Amino acid sequence: MGFVLVFLVALVATIVGTTLFLVRRERTRRRWAGESEGLLIEQHRTAQAARIRYTYTSASMHHGDDGLIAGELYKHHS
């Protein structure tokens, strides 16, 4: 019976600790929201990756389309 109680207390403590950690991390992110340069770069890279995934699907690679060429790789990563 003691083992079950210790286990439940440890489980609750883990949940509370994780929740507090995530709440504090989110508050820190909001505080630095004024520095939007990093966010804009991240959004730009995410949009580029989405375009590449949409353009160069697995089906197009396996069915003989040209695929990526060196010039396109440098264009997307610059």
Wavefront OBJ file of the C-alpha trace (Angstrom):
o trace
v 0.000 0.000 0.000
v 2.877 2.339 0.804
v 4.413 1.702 -2.617
v 1.175 2.736 -4.342
v 0.995 5.982 -2.357
v 4.633 6.824 -3.083
v 4.063 6.090 -6.755
v 0.974 8.341 -6.901
v 2.763 11.184 -5.084
v 5.702 10.883 -7.492
v 3.332 10.889 -10.463
v 1.508 14.000 -9.252
v 4.820 15.739 -8.530
v 6.041 14.950 -12.040
v 2.873 16.311 -13.613
v 2.966 19.499 -11.531
v 6.672 20.004 -12.262
v 6.212 19.540 -15.983
v 3.254 21.932 -16.037
v 5.207 24.614 -14.162
v 8.171 24.197 -16.495
v 6.010 24.592 -19.607
v 4.158 27.608 -18.207
v 7.425 29.366 -17.336
v 8.884 28.595 -20.761
v 5.813 30.035 -22.500
v 6.006 33.209 -20.413
v 9.653 33.609 -21.380
v 8.782 33.204 -25.049
v 6.081 35.859 -24.813
v 8.466 38.264 -23.108
v 10.907 38.012 -26.015
v 8.169 38.309 -28.662
v 9.354 41.867 -29.342
v 12.443 40.460 -30.990
v 10.648 39.194 -34.036
v 13.667 38.809 -36.314
v 14.285 35.224 -35.213
v 10.601 34.409 -35.543
v 10.486 35.834 -39.070
v 13.536 33.800 -40.074
v 11.973 30.649 -38.642
v 8.681 31.299 -40.462
v 10.554 31.923 -43.721
v 12.508 28.668 -43.410
v 9.350 26.742 -42.557
v 7.594 28.164 -45.619
v 10.576 27.243 -47.806
v 10.565 23.692 -46.488
v 6.822 23.397 -47.122
v 7.276 24.592 -50.715
v 10.069 22.098 -51.301
v 8.009 19.234 -49.827
v 5.036 20.202 -51.993
v 7.076 20.605 -55.179
v 9.294 17.560 -54.826
v 6.985 14.844 -53.570
v 7.993 11.212 -53.306
v 5.820 10.363 -56.314
v 7.539 12.927 -58.525
v 10.965 11.651 -57.488
v 10.082 8.029 -58.247
v 8.335 8.668 -61.550
v 11.200 10.262 -63.412
v 10.751 13.987 -62.865
v 13.961 15.962 -62.743
v 14.105 16.375 -58.985
v 16.421 18.789 -57.264
v 19.382 20.152 -59.129
v 22.372 21.858 -57.551
v 21.180 25.395 -58.406
v 17.853 24.828 -56.687
v 19.535 23.493 -53.572
v 21.602 26.650 -53.246
v 18.575 28.840 -53.979
v 16.531 27.270 -51.174
v 19.312 27.238 -48.580
v 20.658 30.746 -49.054
l 1 2 3 4 5 6 7 8 9 10 11 12 13 14 15 16 17 18 19 20 21 22 23 24 25 26 27 28 29 30 31 32 33 34 35 36 37 38 39 40 41 42 43 44 45 46 47 48 49 50 51 52 53 54 55 56 57 58 59 60 61 62 63 64 65 66 67 68 69 70 71 72 73 74 75 76 77 78
